Every structure is written in structure tokens, then in C-alpha cells.
């Protein structure tokens, strides 16, 4: 099924899923020092909510997980603020013009960092969402255990540039846009959301901007322009597990009306 909007066309029957599924196996990626997710049937006495156990007509599981540490998730600025802000209230539109770029983080001291220069070199037109794929792009990203590995991260200057480029939605294949051990500074988060004081939120903070972390973009997906469908579950929480989908654009003009 195809959809036409102004001067471009997308094929809705061919979504490109860049999310990582959540499982209760050792294949699930993990960050932030937690254990793998738990998906277990409800038990009431000798009744087990699992059809294969022979005592239930339905599978009836409890799921325990952390959206930040267990896979693809989308977060709002409520992730870092004293006051509560919900991703379900922040994200009210779900289709966006998006640009996919690939960068190889630069070694700076003991860290690997995505710099402003790398982002600006690949971002030469206006877009609503930016998707960053990092190199090397091993399939192991889909099951990696990130805790205490000092993964690559986004520099504060790069995050500021992205904000100043009026990008509302940032997606990245890392567990965080910030350094793993950064003494709570969260420089890239704050720069992207324009949060100057986490306890007294400034009026120009970006309430509707989102960050999506722990995606995976296969090598065969080419850099370029796409339509992004950013799907979340309706959690009243700072973050939700999410399912970002890309659609190839058949005809495209970089001008975005509105």
C-alpha cells in the first residue's frame, strides 16, 4: 500500500524496523547494571497462566523490564528533570521527515566520541528527525552487554548543533547519548533538550523533543532521507519501549512546509 503526500511517496507495506525486540533470554541487550528482563506466567496456587502447562486456556504473562536498560526506547526531558514529564504527553505526532547518517566515533583520550564536525558534515538539509548509526556496526549490538564498557557517546557540542538545527527527534544505536560514567553531568541530554536547570525548568526547554536509544540499523539500509514512524507504548513515564519504523521515500524535495 502506497501513500502520497505532496511531492513524495512511500510504500507502507515495506517498513524498515530499526528497533531491538525485548526478550527474556541472554540475547537481550542490557545496559546500566541490571539483569535481563523477566517474562513469566502468572501463578495463583496451582494455576499457571501458560497453555502448555495444561491448566490455562490462555498465556497470561507478567513482564518486568526497564525501558532505559533493556532495549529500544524513546524518552522525553522528564528523564532528567526534577518535575515529572511523560513521554506519552510529550510525543503527540508520530510521522516525521528523517535523515539517516553513519559516523565512526573519534577516539579522544580513552573515549570514542561523536563530534559536531562529524554530524554537521552529514547534515546538509533541514529534517525533523536524525538517526545516527555508528561504526563498527556489528550485529552484536542487538545483544550487547554495555555495563561498564564505556560505550561511545555524543559530544555536548554535537548535541547543541543538533538542537540548533531544529531537529526534534534524535535516534542513536547506543545505550545513551552521554558518557556512561559522567558524574551525572548528562551534557548531551541537557544540550539537546535545552535544559539549563533540572530543578527549575527554563521556559524554552524542548518539551516535545525526544531521544531514542539502543536502535539497530542494518548495514544494507543506506544513508539518506526517510519517513520515520516513531511508535511508543502509552506509558505515563519518562520513557517507553518504542518501535521506530523507516519508510523509503520515492520522490522527495527537502523543503518542509509548516
Order of alpha helices (4+ residues) and beta strands (2+ residues): beta-beta-beta-beta-beta-beta-beta-beta-alpha-beta-beta-beta-alpha-beta-beta-alpha-beta-alpha-beta-beta-beta
